[in-house]
Amino acid sequence: MFRFLTPKSIRPPFARYSHGVEVPAGKRLVLCSGQLGIGPDDSVPDEAGAQAELCFANIAAVLAEAGLGLADIVRINTFVTDRAHMKPYMQVRDRLFSDPAPASTVIIVSGFSRPEFKIEIEAIAAG
């Protein structure tokens, strides 16, 4: 079982995430490359929330190859191209991850390899 770390000596998280997650000895780690909001048919939805859905679906597919799922994620790094994309992303993340939630960071960046991409998500899972 993971140990979710939220020390009382520091400010509580701003949203649904843990400050840290301890992975016990003997667990395998799976590190997922950043996934973009693009479907297998190369379609890219315009809305940031829909792109976040695809990012997490792609991550779920990668994890499934290792016999893991979204519930095994211990760390999420998310990159968005505009502060306005944070709310739709966080709505998707909060729906997919219950408390205690994984450790998480959101970073605003200037762009990705193609201008239509608004969100990229990478994850670390343990199982």
Beta strands, then each sheet from edge to edge (+ up, - down):
strand 1: 3-5
strand 2: 20-22
strand 3: 29-36
strand 4: 73-80
strand 5: 103-108
strand 6: 119-126
sheet 1: 1+ 2-
sheet 2: 3+ 6- 4+ 5+
end
